[in-house]
Amino acid sequence: MHEQSDRPVRRGVKDLLKGLLVAALVLLVFEGLARIAYTISLNISERPGPEWYVYSSELGWEPKPNFKGGVYGVHREFDPGGYLSVDAPRSADAKKVKVLFLGDSNTFGVLVPTESTFVEQLKTLMPGISATNLGVPGYTSFQGYQTFASKGLMVNPDIVVISFNFNDRRYVLSAQDVDGVQTFKKSREHEQLERATRLLKTSYLYRFIGVLFRKLNIAGDGLENQKVRLDLLPARVDPKGYRENLVRMVKLARSKNMEVIFLLLKDNPVQTHYLRKGIESYNNSEFTSATEYLKITDSSQQWFSTLSRIYLARIHALQGRTDEAEKLLTAIPTRSLHGGSPVHLDTDYNRVMASVATEHSIEVIDAGRVLDENPSDYLDFCHFNANGHWKIARLLRDRLTEVLSKRSGSGSRHVQ
């Protein structure tokens, strides 16, 4: 009888324990889900702000219409057409001389405020002009021509200032990746892959699996770890293509009765000092000194280490050290939409610009020479500060004043 009376009690205790266990499991599940949701929300909130560009099947990428925000740490605003809002080309004074600028990040003016770029400082020096800045970070001469043919012609400029160099020289991973129509048609695929990857990286399960695979050396040699031969990597635009693009821009401008000016820029002379001395010594067969100079560049200047390694490997190969040459040339490359580091000196492309200028009677403004007089104006490997932009603005003012004085004699619009 006593045992029978205890059964309901034991049953009640068991049911209570089961209920507590179920409740605990439910709470653990909700806690886990909450942690996952919170982690994802943190990942999303910690992402950088909206990108300043949109992908384009014609240009690869281009400024995002109506964007307002940071571009490489500096505030910029674009209008509905993707032009810099401060330029407002569609509302420009028709009586003013229109000057169009085609270029890359140096023309765009990364790392300096909008008002400090040489385009905006030129407008201050010459109130009688209307300037439109179509410089875009990462652009090559190929993208410059495409931009000119589309957005540039809509401005209907009187004068076109062209400046490209650095990005043309940057390596890509294969001949299929060099700048061209077919390459940029793949930009949409790149955008979709980028979005999917960002979404996956918000998952801790994805991250855990990645860590586990690396620990077990499973799929450890994925695409991001595949090595290449540095000396076999092509430039985004090779010297021949660079020449062709410059000529195409010149011919298009001349067909519309526009004046053309080339603006020549260079890499930071301090960061390329030993690289240039190393290549010079190599060309003079002074291999001991060349090796010393090139090793300094390889160890201290990331942006120019690829080029220094290519020349160091040539020296090793000439002296029979093929294993050392192969070791130098085999590397994991930088994978970027803008390309890796340069595989040509700036002088190689500046010679091309000078040659095209001579053949087509075009003025070349050598801003690189002026900036070299005070290397502290450089902010990094090729970009310069507001003072450097001011120097370029004054060079442009002097040259444009001459051009416009000649144009005024022919009845064209002139500066008031």
N, C-alpha and C positions, 0 to 999 in steps of 0.2 A: 504494500500500500504506500509506503514512504517513497519507494523508487518511482512509482507511477505518479505521485504528486510532484516529484522533481522534474519530470519530463517537460511539462509546459515551460518551466523556468529556463531549463537548458535550451529548449527550442527558441525561446524568446531571446536569450543571450546570443545564440548563433545567428538569428535573424538580424539582431542589432549589429553584430560584428560584420555580417555580410553587407548590411546597409552602409556601415561606416567605410568598409573597404570600397564599395562601389562609389560612394561619395568622394573618397580620397582619389580614386582613379579618375573620376570625372574632373575633379579639381586639377589634378596633374595634367590631364589632356588640355584643359582650358589654359592652364599656366603655360604649357608648352606652346600652344597656339598664340597666346598673348605675347610670349617672348619672341616668337618668329615674326609676328606682325609688327612688334615694336622695333625689332632689329631692321626689318625692311624699311620701316618709316624713317629710322635714323639714317640708313644708307641713302635713301632718296633725299632727305633733307640736307645731307652732307655733300651731295653732288654739287658741282659748280653750277652757276646760273645758266640760263639758256644760251646756246651757241649763237655767235654773231653771224654765222653763215648758214646757207642751205646748199645741199648737193645739187649739182647741175650736170645733165648729160652732155652739155656743150662745153662747159668750162671746168668741170670737176667740182667746183664750189664757187659761190659768189655771195656777196653781202645780203643778209636777210632783210627784206623790206620791212620798214617800220620798227626795226630793232633799236632798242635803247639799253645800253649797259656797258659792261667792261669788255674790252678787246685787248688781250695781253696786258691786263692791269690798268688800262686807261679808258676813260669813258668815251664812247662814240655813239652817234645817232645816225640812222639811215632813214631816208624818206620812202614813200610807197614804191618808188622805182628802184630802190637799192642804192641810190646815190647818197653821199654824205649830206645830211640835212643842211649843214652850214653852207654848202655850195648852191643848193636850190637851182640847178641849171635850167629848169623849165620856166622859172620866174625871173631869170636874169635880165638885166637891162639890155635891150636890143642895141643900144647905142654904144655899148662897151665892146672892146675887143675880147673875144672869147679864146681862152687858152685852156687846152685839155692836157692833163697829165696822165700818162700811162706808165705803170711801174709796179713794183712789189712792195714789201713791207717798209722799205726806206722811203718810198714816195708816200705811202699811206701814213707813215710816221708812227710806227709802234714805239712804245715806251715813253712817248712825249705827249703832252696835251694837244688837243686839236689845234688850238690857236698858235701852238709853237711849231707846227710843221712848216716846211719851207713853202708849201703852197699857200697857206694862210698868211704867213709873214710876207710873202710876195704881194698878196692882195693889199696889205697895209702899206707896203712901199709904193705900190702902183694902184691907186684907187680907180684908175680909169680902165682896169681890166676886170673881166669876169672869169674866174678860174674854177675848173671842175677837176677834182682829184679822183681818178679812177684807179689809183694804186691799190692793190689787194695783197695782203700777206700771203706768201707762198707762191705767188704767180711767176710764171716764166714768160719768155717772149712769145711762145705759142699762145698762151692764154691772153697775153697782151693784144695780139692781133685779133683774136676772137672777140675780145671785149671792145676793141676799136670798131670792128665791123658791125657790132650790134648796138651797144649802149653809147659808144663814142660818137658815131656818126649822128645820132639823135641830138647831140649837143650842137652840132654844126659849128665846130671851132674854126678860128682863123689860124691858130698856131697849135701844133702838137709837140709836146715834150715827151721823149721816150727814154726810159731808163730801166734796163733789165740786165742781170748778170748772175747773181748768187744762186738762185734757185735752178736756173738752167744747168748749172754745173753739178747739182746734187745727184747722187746715184739712185737708181732703181734696181729691182731685183732681176729683171729680165727685159729682153727686147720688147715683149708684149706690154710692158709697163711704162714705156717712154711716153711723153706727152703726145696726145693725138686724139682724134675723134673716137676711135674704138676704145681707147683707154678710159676716157671720161664717160662713155656710155655705161661702163661698169660701176660708176660711182653710186648708182641707186642700190646695186647689190651690196656695195660696201656699207651703205647707210643701214640697210636692213640687218646685216650681220652685226654691225656695231650696236644697234639697239638690242638685238637678241642677247649679245654678250653682256651688255650692261644689266639686263634683267636677270640673267643667270647669276651674275656676281652678287646679287642681293641675297641669294640663297646660301645659308650656312651649310646645307647638305652638299651643294655644288662645291663649295670651298673645301669641305672636309674630304670629299672624294678626290679633289685635286691634290690635296696634301698627302692623302693615303697613296695615290698613284705615284707621286714623286718619291715617297719613302720606299715604296716597293720597286721603284724604277720601272713602273709600267707606263707606257706611252710617254716616257720621259724625254724623248727626242721628237716632240711635236713640232709643228710648223714654226713656233716661236723660237725653237732651239736649233733649227737646221742651219748648218754652216754653209758658207759660200766662199768663192775665190774673189777677193776684193779687186784684183786686177781685171776681172772679167765683167764687172758690173758696169752697165752703160749709164751715161748721164741722162737726166730727164730730157734735155735737149742738147745734142752734140754740137760742136762748133759749126758744122755744115748746116744743121737745122737752124741754129741761131742766126747765121747769116741770111738764110732764106726768110726767116720770120721778120728780121729787120727790113729786108728789101720789100717784103709784102706790105709792111706798115707804111714804108716810104711811098710806094707806088699808089697805095690807096689814098694817102693824104694828098699826094700831088694830083691825083685824078679829080679831087674835090677842091683844087686850088688852095690847099692849106700849106703853110710853112711848117718845116720839120726841124726840130733841134734834138740832138742826142745829149743826154746827161750821163757822163761817165762817173761811176763810183767804184770803190775798191774795198777789199777786206781790211780789217784793222791791221795796220803795219806792225804793231807791237806783237800781236799774236802770230803773225806770219813771218816775222823776221828770220827766225832760224830755219823755217821751211824754205824760204827763198834762198838763203845762203846755202842750205843743203843741196837744193836742186842745182844752183849755180855751180857748186863744187863738183857735183855729179857730172854735169855737162862738160866740165873741164878735166874729167877723169881724176879728180882729187878725192879718192874714195875714203881715205881716212878721216879727213875733215868733214866730208859729206855725211859720213856715218854719225859722227858726233853731233852735228847740227840736227839731223833728222831724228835721232833718238830723243833729243830734248823736246822736239815738237810732238813726237809720239807719246811721250809720257806726261806732257803738260797741257796740250791743246786738243781737247776732244774733237772740236769741229774740223781740225786739219790733220788728225792722226791717220785717217785712211790714206790720204795722199802721201804722207811721210812713210807709211808702211809699204806702199807700192814701190817707192824709190829705194827704200832700204832693202826690200826683197830683190830688186834688180842688182844691187851691189853684191848681195850674197850669192846670187846666181852667177854673176860674172866671175866671182872668185871661187866658184865650185862648191859653195855651201848650199846645195839644193834643199836639204832638209830644213835648214833654218829659214830659207826663203819661203818654202811651203808653209811653215809654221806661222810666219808673219802674215801671209796672204789668206790663210784660212781663219774665218771669223764668223761670229753670229752677227748678222747685219741689223741695222735699224730698220724697222718696218713702219713706214709713215706715209700718209697720203702725199706729203710734201717732199718725200724722198729722204735719203740719208745725208751724209756729209759730202762736200765737194770732191770730185775726182779729177778736177782740172784747176789750175791756177786762175785767178781773176784776170791776169795779164793775157792769157790765151784768148779770152772772150773780148777783152778790151781792144786787142789788136784787130779782131774781126770787126768790131764797131767802128774803129778808126778807118779800116779799109773800106767799109760800106759808105762811110761819110765822105771819103775822098772820091769814090766812084760816082756818088750822087750829089756832090757839092752841098754837103750838109754841115752845119756848124756843130762842133763837139765842145761842150762845156766840161772841162776836166775838173770836176768837184773833188775827185779823189786826191789830186795833187794838193789842193787847198786844205783839205782835212788832214792830210799827212803832216802838215806843218805844226799841228798841235794834236797829237794822238789822244790826249786826254778827252777830246770831244767824243771819242768813241765810247759807247756804253757796253759793248760786247764784241763779238767777232766781226760784225759789219754795220750795226746800227749806231747812230750818233745822237747826241743830246740836242737840246734846244739851241745852243750856241752853234753847233754844227749846221743845224737847219738854217739858222740866221745867215751864216756864211754863204750857203747855197742860194738862199733867197736873194742876196745881194749880187751874186754872180748872174743869176737869171735876170734880175732887174737891168743890169748893165747891158746884157745881150739883147733882151727884149726891147729896150729903149732904142737900140740901133735898128733892129728889125722893123719896129713900128714907125720910126722916122722915115725909112725907105718906103714903107707901105702907104704912109700918108701922102707921099708925092704922087702915088698912082691912083689916089681917090678912094683907097680902102679906109675902113674904120680906123681911127687912131685914138690914142689916149688923150683925154682932155687935160 
